[in-house]
Amino acid sequence: SIPKGIRLGLIYQPAYRPSVAVRAFEGGVAVADSLRAVLARDLDYSDRFVLAELPASLASGPVQYRPLNDLGVVFLVTGEVAEEPGGGTRWRVAVHDVVYGFVKEARTFRLPPPSSPDFRLAVHAVADEVVRWMTGQPGGAASRIAVVRRLRDGRSELVVVDSDGEDERRVLVSEERVLSPAWSPDGKRLAYVVGGAGGWRIYERELETGATRLVAGRPGTMAITPAYAPDGRRIAFAMEAGGGLELYEYDVAQGCCLRRIARSPRDDLSPTFSPDGRRIAFNSNRLGTPHIFVMPAEGGQPTLLSPYAYDEPGYYTSPDWSPAGSLVAFHGRSRGGRFQIMVADAARPLAAPVVQLTQEGENEDPSWAPDGRHLVYTSVRPEGGGLYVIDTVTGRERRLRAGAGFAVPDWSPVLLRATSLAVEVP
């Protein structure tokens, strides 16, 4: 049964999604087909458009607005690709407003060589710019997802994949358990937890150099669930104190200044900051079972966010605050049911109903995309489950990576903007 105060996400109101067609890019360069495929996939995964297939008569040659309009196409994306000395690629992209019959935006971008580890990220960045041209808001494809995977031999690995699930890279592998990866706001660092029976410790890793340093924890103690403040200078986390877990903050920029920000007779953990850094949502069992609370980031009286009834206590955990507003995602269940992904509005903690987004399988550990629209999470299902993404606007769900063993994903901020790739063409 559905817990009190929760409504299912089946009430999605389908928003208008314009039809977009992406033509094959001109220039005869081998990489052109790959550029088109990644761009088209990013437009599809943005969930803002309906992709249209063009008949052969409109798939090449001069752009014919009237017949395209007759097919219901609203925007047309065209492009030209050329190789540059040194292996780079010059990519001219244009968006046509088919309804009014003119070129809405056009720009040339310089991409790194296809062999570069940042080539796909650059393509995603251009796709985000194309989304902005058509909607006024940039996409979030130029981002990556950090996720832990338990290997069959018992080791843990921390990997990073592109927002479309491709280009997996291993960050580390450990004989100990690895948990709770957290991206820094600049996307250059990852905090994560390593440990086991001997204690749990928080580390911070520079992704470009691999340099790693201990942030908190020592043998025999527990420090878990790190989260960066929006300024990137501070990390909040839970640490063992007096037999329970309490919330602390540490200045990683200065390497000092440990400060307790929450105290209760039970366990507080999993802090997550609001976009302005003024509030924190966190998990606590101070009501007997885990629930989600919100409080000022400097400490203070918490407010209950997850649904609660005396005869239906529920179990709600793993909060993540949207980078684009006041929504907090978490997973929860009631009366021993399966875990599902839910969203509540921290701006109206006592008034707004909690929305349950998923219904199938066991779904846990949601993390927001930088667009504040999509969520990534792990799922266990009869077909095998894996890493999933859901669009909170339309309810569209897709599997990002198949397989067992995935845990605690964290979606990065946008890592590259197309403006840094743009070149001026005389």
C-alpha positions in Angstrom: 0.0 0.0 0.0 1.0 3.6 -0.5 2.2 5.4 2.7 0.1 8.2 4.0 1.0 11.6 2.5 2.6 10.1 -0.6 1.1 10.3 -4.1 2.3 8.1 -6.9 4.2 9.7 -9.8 1.5 8.5 -12.3 0.0 12.0 -12.3 2.6 13.3 -14.7 1.2 15.9 -17.0 2.8 15.4 -20.5 4.5 18.7 -21.5 4.7 19.8 -25.1 7.9 18.4 -26.7 8.8 19.9 -30.1 9.8 17.6 -32.9 13.5 17.8 -33.8 15.4 16.3 -36.7 19.1 15.9 -36.9 20.5 15.6 -40.5 23.8 13.8 -41.3 26.7 16.2 -41.0 28.5 17.2 -44.2 32.2 17.1 -44.8 33.0 13.5 -45.4 35.0 13.2 -42.1 34.9 9.7 -40.5 33.9 11.0 -37.1 30.8 12.8 -38.4 28.5 9.8 -37.9 29.7 9.5 -34.3 29.1 13.2 -33.6 25.6 12.9 -35.0 24.8 9.8 -33.0 26.0 11.3 -29.6 24.2 14.6 -30.3 20.9 12.9 -31.3 21.1 10.6 -28.2 21.7 13.6 -25.9 18.7 15.4 -27.4 16.6 12.3 -26.8 17.9 11.8 -23.3 17.1 15.4 -22.4 13.4 14.4 -22.6 12.6 17.8 -24.1 12.1 16.8 -27.7 10.6 14.1 -30.0 13.2 13.0 -32.5 11.9 12.8 -36.1 13.2 10.7 -38.9 13.5 12.5 -42.3 12.6 11.0 -45.7 15.5 10.8 -48.1 14.3 13.8 -50.1 14.8 16.0 -47.0 17.8 14.3 -45.4 20.4 16.2 -47.5 20.8 19.1 -49.9 19.3 22.6 -49.4 17.0 23.0 -46.3 13.4 23.0 -47.4 11.4 24.6 -44.6 7.8 24.1 -46.0 7.9 20.3 -46.4 9.7 19.9 -43.1 7.0 22.0 -41.5 4.3 19.8 -43.1 5.9 16.8 -41.4 5.6 18.6 -38.0 9.3 19.2 -37.6 9.9 22.3 -35.4 13.7 22.4 -35.3 16.3 21.0 -37.7 19.9 20.5 -36.7 22.5 20.6 -39.5 26.3 20.6 -39.4 29.6 20.5 -41.2 32.7 18.6 -39.9 36.3 19.2 -41.0 39.6 17.8 -39.7 42.2 20.2 -38.3 46.0 19.9 -38.2 47.0 17.9 -35.1 44.0 15.6 -35.1 41.3 18.0 -33.9 37.9 18.5 -35.4 36.1 21.6 -36.4 32.4 21.3 -36.1 29.9 23.9 -37.5 26.4 23.4 -36.0 23.3 25.2 -36.9 19.7 25.0 -35.5 16.9 26.0 -38.0 13.6 27.3 -36.8 11.5 25.4 -39.3 8.2 27.0 -38.4 9.4 30.5 -39.2 12.0 29.4 -41.8 15.3 30.8 -40.6 18.6 29.8 -38.9 18.0 30.3 -35.2 21.6 29.8 -34.1 24.9 28.7 -35.7 28.3 28.4 -34.2 31.6 26.6 -34.9 33.3 24.5 -32.2 36.8 23.0 -32.0 36.8 19.5 -30.5 39.9 17.6 -29.2 41.1 14.6 -31.2 38.8 11.5 -31.1 41.5 9.7 -29.2 41.4 12.3 -26.4 39.7 11.2 -23.1 37.7 14.4 -23.2 36.4 14.0 -26.8 32.9 12.7 -25.9 32.6 15.3 -23.1 33.2 18.0 -25.7 30.5 16.5 -27.9 28.1 16.4 -24.9 28.9 20.1 -24.2 27.9 21.1 -27.8 24.7 19.1 -27.4 23.9 21.0 -24.2 24.4 24.3 -26.2 22.1 23.0 -28.9 19.5 22.3 -26.2 19.9 25.9 -24.9 19.4 27.3 -28.4 16.1 25.5 -28.7 14.7 25.8 -25.2 16.6 28.7 -23.5 18.0 26.3 -20.9 21.2 24.3 -21.3 21.2 20.5 -21.1 23.2 18.5 -18.6 24.8 15.9 -20.9 28.4 17.2 -20.3 28.5 15.5 -16.9 29.5 12.2 -15.5 28.2 9.8 -12.9 30.4 8.2 -10.2 29.1 4.9 -8.9 30.4 2.1 -6.7 30.3 -1.5 -8.0 30.9 -4.6 -5.9 33.0 -7.1 -7.9 32.5 -10.9 -7.8 35.8 -11.4 -5.9 34.5 -9.2 -3.1 36.5 -6.1 -3.9 34.9 -2.7 -4.6 35.6 -0.4 -7.5 34.7 3.2 -8.0 34.0 4.0 -11.6 32.9 7.1 -13.6 30.6 6.9 -16.7 29.3 9.6 -19.0 25.8 10.9 -18.6 24.6 8.5 -21.3 26.2 5.5 -19.6 29.2 5.2 -22.0 32.9 5.6 -21.6 33.4 3.9 -18.2 36.6 4.7 -16.3 37.9 3.2 -13.2 38.9 5.6 -10.4 40.0 3.1 -7.9 39.7 -0.5 -6.8 39.9 -1.6 -3.1 40.0 -4.7 -1.0 37.8 -2.8 1.5 34.3 -1.5 0.9 34.0 1.7 -1.0 30.8 3.9 -0.5 29.3 7.3 -1.0 31.1 9.0 -3.8 30.5 12.8 -3.9 31.5 15.2 -6.6 33.0 18.6 -5.7 31.1 21.6 -7.2 34.0 22.2 -9.7 33.9 18.5 -10.8 37.7 18.1 -10.2 37.5 16.1 -7.0 35.7 13.1 -5.6 35.2 12.4 -1.9 34.4 8.8 -0.9 34.3 6.4 2.0 36.6 3.3 2.4 36.4 0.9 5.2 35.0 -2.2 6.9 35.2 -3.9 10.3 38.3 -1.9 11.2 36.6 1.5 10.7 35.4 3.8 8.0 37.4 6.7 6.6 36.6 9.6 4.1 39.1 10.4 1.4 39.3 13.2 -1.2 40.8 12.5 -4.6 42.0 14.9 -7.3 40.7 13.3 -10.5 43.4 14.7 -12.8 46.4 13.7 -10.8 45.1 10.9 -8.7 46.4 12.6 -5.5 44.5 11.4 -2.5 44.2 12.7 1.1 42.5 11.6 4.2 39.7 13.9 5.3 38.2 12.2 8.4 38.3 8.9 10.2 40.8 6.8 12.1 41.1 3.0 12.9 38.2 1.7 14.9 35.9 4.7 14.2 33.3 5.6 11.6 33.2 8.7 9.3 30.7 8.3 6.4 28.4 10.0 3.8 30.4 13.0 2.7 28.8 15.9 0.8 30.4 19.1 -0.5 29.0 22.5 0.3 28.2 24.6 -2.8 31.4 26.7 -2.2 33.5 23.6 -2.6 35.6 24.5 0.5 33.7 22.5 3.1 32.6 18.9 3.4 29.8 17.8 5.7 29.6 14.2 6.9 28.6 11.9 9.7 31.1 10.8 12.3 30.9 8.6 15.3 30.7 10.5 18.6 29.5 9.3 22.0 28.2 6.0 20.6 26.2 7.5 17.8 26.6 9.3 14.5 26.5 13.1 14.4 26.9 15.6 11.6 30.2 17.5 11.3 31.7 20.0 8.8 35.4 20.2 7.8 37.2 22.9 5.8 39.0 20.9 3.2 40.4 24.1 1.6 42.4 24.9 4.7 42.7 21.3 6.0 41.3 22.2 9.4 38.4 23.4 11.5 36.2 20.4 12.3 32.8 21.7 13.6 29.8 19.8 14.8 26.6 21.0 13.1 23.9 18.6 14.5 23.6 16.7 17.7 20.9 14.2 18.7 20.6 11.2 21.0 20.3 9.0 17.9 22.1 8.7 14.5 22.3 11.6 12.0 23.9 11.0 8.6 23.8 11.6 4.8 23.8 15.5 4.8 23.1 17.2 1.5 23.2 21.0 0.9 20.7 23.3 -0.7 21.9 25.2 -3.8 22.6 28.3 -1.8 24.3 26.5 1.0 22.0 27.8 3.7 20.2 24.6 4.5 20.9 20.9 4.9 18.7 17.9 4.4 19.8 14.8 6.3 18.8 11.4 7.5 18.1 10.6 11.2 16.5 7.8 13.2 15.5 10.2 16.0 11.8 9.2 15.5 12.7 5.5 15.8 13.1 4.7 12.1 15.1 6.6 9.5 13.4 9.8 8.2 14.5 12.9 6.3 14.9 16.2 8.0 15.8 19.8 6.9 17.7 22.3 9.1 19.8 25.4 8.7 23.4 24.6 7.5 24.8 26.3 10.6 22.8 24.0 12.8 19.4 24.5 14.5 15.9 23.0 14.9 15.2 20.4 12.2 11.9 20.1 10.3 10.6 16.7 9.2 10.4 16.3 5.4 9.5 12.6 4.9 5.9 11.4 5.5 5.2 10.2 9.1 2.2 8.7 10.8 2.3 7.2 14.3 1.0 3.9 13.2 3.0 3.9 9.9 6.5 5.0 10.8 8.1 4.1 7.4 11.7 4.0 6.4 13.2 6.9 4.4 16.9 7.6 3.7 19.6 8.7 1.2 18.4 12.3 0.6 19.9 14.4 -2.3 19.0 18.1 -2.7 18.3 19.3 -6.3 20.9 21.7 -7.7 18.1 23.7 -9.2 15.6 24.4 -6.5 14.0 23.1 -3.3 13.2 19.5 -4.2 14.9 16.7 -2.2 14.9 13.2 -3.6 15.3 10.1 -1.4 14.2 6.5 -1.3 11.7 5.0 1.2 9.2 2.4 2.0 6.3 1.8 4.3 5.0 -1.4 6.0 7.9 -3.5 4.8 7.3 -2.7 1.1 10.0 -2.2 -1.5 12.2 0.9 -1.6 11.0 3.5 -4.2 12.3 6.8 -5.3 10.5 9.8 -3.9 10.6 13.6 -4.0 9.6 16.2 -1.5 9.6 20.0 -1.5 11.8 21.4 1.2 10.2 24.8 0.7 6.9 23.4 1.9 7.9 20.5 4.2 4.5 20.4 6.0 2.2 21.2 3.1 3.4 19.6 -0.1 2.7 15.9 -0.6 5.6 13.5 -1.3 5.7 12.2 -4.8 6.6 8.6 -5.5 8.4 8.4 -8.8 9.1 4.7 -9.3 6.8 1.6 -8.9 8.7 -1.3 -10.3 11.5 -3.2 -8.5 13.6 -2.1 -5.6 15.0 1.4 -6.2 17.6 3.2 -4.0 20.1 6.1 -3.7 18.8 8.8 -6.0 21.1 11.6 -7.2 20.1 14.6 -9.2 21.5 15.5 -12.6 22.9 19.1 -13.0 19.7 20.0 -14.9 17.6 19.5 -11.7 15.2 17.4 -13.8 16.7 13.9 -14.0 17.6 11.4 -11.3 20.0 8.4 -11.4 19.5 5.5 -9.0 20.2 1.8 -8.6 17.5 -0.7 -9.1 17.0 -4.5 -8.6 14.5 -6.0 -10.9 13.5 -9.5 -12.3 15.3 -8.7 -15.5 18.5 -8.0 -13.6 18.3 -4.3 -12.8 21.3 -1.9 -12.9 21.7 1.8 -13.0 18.6 3.7 -14.0 17.6 7.3 -14.9 14.2 8.8 -14.6 12.9 12.2 -15.9 10.9 13.8 -13.1 8.9 15.8 -15.6 7.6 13.1 -17.9 8.2 10.0 -15.9 10.3 8.4 -18.6 12.6 5.8 -17.2 15.6 4.2 -18.9 18.4 1.8 -17.9 21.8 3.5 -18.1 23.9 0.4 -17.2 22.8 -3.2 -16.8 24.2 -5.5 -14.2 24.3 -6.2 -10.5 26.4 -4.7 -7.8 25.9 -1.0 -8.4 25.5 1.2 -5.4 25.3 4.9 -4.3 25.6 6.8 -7.6 26.4 10.5 -7.6 25.8 12.8 -10.6 28.5 15.4 -11.3 27.9 19.1 -12.1 28.3 20.2 -15.7 32.0 19.6 -16.4 32.4 21.6 -19.7 30.6 24.4 -21.4 30.5 24.7 -25.2 31.5 28.4 -24.9 35.1 27.2 -24.1 35.1 25.3 -27.4 33.6 28.0 -29.7 35.8 29.6 -32.3 35.3 32.8 -34.3 34.9 32.2 -38.0 35.6 35.2 -40.3 
